[in-house]
Amino acid sequence: MRHFGHIAPEERQRLFHREPNVFTADSPSRVLATALGATLYSPATRPRLADDILKQAASGVVSMVLCLEDSIDDSEVAGAEENLVRQLTDLAGRKDAGEPPLLFVRVRFPEQIGDLVQRLGPAVRLLSGFVMPKFTEERGTPFLEALASAEAASRRRLFAMPVLESPELLYRESRVDTLEGISRAVDKYRDRVLALRLGVTDFCSSYALRRAPDMTAYDVQVVASVIADVVNMLGRADGTGFTVTGPVWEYFRVQERMFKPQLRRSPFLEGQAEELREALIEHAMDGLLREIALDQANGLMGKTCIHPSHVLPVHALSVVSHEEFSDAQDILRPERGGGGVLRSAYTNKMNEVKPHRAWAERTLLRAEVFGVANEDIGFVELLTAGLPA
């Protein structure tokens, strides 16, 4: 797998100062956690699920969740399990499959993990792990124990992606205790917890809220406060933290908006892409782009997606700019180990070596999997290049 691997090699050469590296499902967990990017959710009931997986891989998707939980009706669970096993078994036997995306199954109950792994047999090699809903220490520990047992039985490395979405985490009076419990649970299984996912839709439902397409999760203060506390306690850069992924964006197309569009014209005019700007606004993508930028500013990496059109914006804004790369390299030069302050190569900011070191290390890891843009390439060019011909 490679981010932007669906783009022609000569086009990648034009776009990137350093192209994204190739990675596989067997790559180190630190690489995979960063490489998740836009994780596309799909109901496990889809009748052509195997074909859908290959189609999305060909369009640039590198991680998918096949959902047996909230995306399907309670009455469909047994049929969805059967379809999932059948489709993955078919996919495992296809010679035209190539390398599928990183595949995870979102289960409802801990018992489903071992049962599905057993039913999949050799096709379990296609799975990278399981997504665990409504995760708290009490409810989540049985999922992690089931994962460890299934991994031992299948001899296949399997990762956990807990979803933080429970009311106990949202409510102020129980939040700290809940976060401390989650921390204990995931720390015990640290080697198998790939990332923590935020279930913002469930947070909103506890207060009968739903954010509009011209507002982000960070505009809903009760939600923003939870994101801040999750990053504060579980996303630290001191070696104790985990990758925390961005919340889902719910919208595809906007019929009417209350506020002005949030995309400036100038980057699109420079890139001769005014039509692209209009299309993004029409499909509520300006709000998505703003939320991705806020995700990154608040320490989140990657994003849950429920529509293929959301994938490319996440990936385009995950590419490391040439300026960021230059700053990160300067900060991490061996001769800077003692600290100090230096003017950036772009002569527009101060790089303070010790405080900015963790940022620089994270930036270079992102550069490995998403690449470094050429000096004259911005997100508009990356968006345009990744669109279907």
C-alpha positions, 0 to 999 in steps of 0.5 A, spaced: 500 500 500 502 507 498 498 513 499 496 516 493 499 510 489 492 510 485 496 516 481 500 515 476 508 515 477 510 521 473 504 525 477 507 523 483 513 525 481 511 532 480 507 533 486 512 530 491 519 532 494 519 525 497 513 520 495 509 516 500 513 510 502 510 503 501 507 499 507 504 493 508 499 490 513 505 487 517 509 494 518 510 496 525 504 499 529 507 506 529 507 506 521 500 503 521 497 508 526 499 514 522 498 511 515 490 509 517 488 516 514 481 516 512 478 510 515 472 508 510 466 505 514 462 500 510 456 496 513 458 489 513 451 487 509 453 490 502 452 484 497 458 486 493 462 487 499 469 484 496 468 488 490 467 494 494 473 493 498 477 492 491 474 498 488 476 503 494 483 500 494 484 502 487 481 509 489 486 511 494 483 508 500 488 504 505 483 503 511 476 500 512 472 498 517 466 493 516 461 494 520 456 490 524 454 495 529 450 501 529 450 502 521 446 495 521 439 494 524 439 489 530 435 484 526 441 484 520 447 482 525 446 474 523 446 475 516 451 481 516 456 476 519 455 470 514 456 475 509 462 478 512 465 471 512 463 469 505 465 476 502 472 475 505 473 468 504 471 470 496 476 476 497 482 471 500 481 466 494 481 472 488 488 472 484 486 479 482 485 482 489 492 485 490 493 488 496 487 490 500 486 496 504 487 495 512 481 491 514 478 492 521 471 489 523 467 493 528 463 488 532 458 489 537 460 483 543 466 480 545 464 473 543 464 475 536 471 476 535 473 469 536 467 466 533 469 470 526 476 469 526 474 461 527 469 462 521 474 466 517 479 460 517 485 462 512 481 468 510 483 471 517 490 473 514 486 479 510 484 482 517 488 487 521 483 487 527 477 489 530 473 496 532 471 496 539 464 500 540 462 504 547 469 503 550 470 503 557 474 499 562 469 495 564 466 494 557 472 494 553 477 489 557 473 483 555 473 485 548 481 486 549 481 479 552 477 476 546 482 479 541 488 476 545 485 469 545 483 470 537 490 472 536 493 466 539 488 461 536 489 464 529 497 466 530 495 472 526 497 479 529 490 483 530 490 490 533 484 493 537 481 500 535 477 502 541 471 507 540 471 512 545 463 514 545 460 512 552 456 517 556 460 516 562 466 519 558 461 525 556 459 527 562 463 531 566 462 528 573 464 521 571 469 523 565 476 523 569 474 516 572 472 514 565 478 516 562 483 513 567 479 507 567 480 507 559 487 508 560 489 502 565 485 498 560 489 500 553 495 500 557 495 493 559 494 491 551 499 497 549 502 493 543 495 491 540 492 498 541 493 501 534 489 507 535 483 510 539 477 513 535 472 518 537 465 517 537 462 524 536 455 522 533 454 518 540 456 524 544 452 529 540 446 524 541 446 524 549 444 532 548 440 531 542 445 535 538 447 534 531 452 539 528 450 543 522 454 542 515 457 549 516 459 547 523 465 543 526 465 538 532 469 544 535 464 549 535 459 544 539 463 546 546 460 540 550 464 535 544 470 540 544 471 539 551 471 531 551 476 531 545 480 536 549 480 531 555 481 525 551 487 528 547 490 531 554 490 524 558 490 519 552 494 523 546 500 525 550 507 525 546 511 523 552 511 515 550 504 514 554 499 516 549 496 513 543 494 515 536 487 519 537 483 519 530 478 525 528 471 524 528 466 522 523 463 528 518 456 526 516 455 530 510 455 529 503 451 535 499 448 541 502 442 544 499 442 551 503 447 554 508 446 559 513 454 562 513 459 564 508 463 558 505 469 557 509 474 556 503 478 562 501 478 563 493 486 565 492 489 558 493 484 555 488 485 561 483 492 560 483 491 553 482 486 554 476 481 550 480 475 555 481 470 549 479 473 545 484 472 550 490 465 550 488 464 543 488 467 542 495 462 548 497 456 545 494 458 538 497 459 541 504 467 539 503 469 546 506 466 544 513 470 538 512 476 541 510 476 546 516 474 540 521 480 536 518 485 542 519 482 543 527 483 535 528 490 536 526 491 543 530 488 539 536 493 533 536 488 528 532 491 524 526 486 521 521 479 521 520 473 516 520 469 517 514 462 514 511 463 517 504 468 515 499 468 523 497 471 524 504 477 520 503 481 525 498 481 531 502 483 527 509 489 525 505 491 531 501 491 535 508 495 530 511 501 531 506 507 534 509 508 541 506 515 542 504 516 548 509 514 543 515 519 538 512 524 543 512 523 545 519 522 538 522 529 536 519 532 543 522 530 541 529 532 534 529 539 535 526 544 531 531 548 537 532 542 541 535 541 535 541 543 540 546 537 545 544 537 552 542 533 557 537 534 558 530 530 561 524 527 557 520 529 556 513 523 559 510 525 565 515 518 566 517 518 563 524 522 561 530 524 554 531 525 552 538 529 545 538 527 542 545 519 544 545 518 543 538 522 536 538 516 532 539 512 535 533 518 534 529 518 527 530 511 526 529 511 530 522 517 526 519 513 520 521 507 523 517 512 524 512 514 517 511 507 515 509 503 521 506 510 524 503 512 531 502 509 536 497 514 539 493 515 547 494 510 549 490 505 544 491 499 546 496 493 542 498 489 544 492 494 541 487 493 534 491 486 534 491 485 536 484 491 530 482 487 525 486 480 526 483 478 521 478 479 522 471 
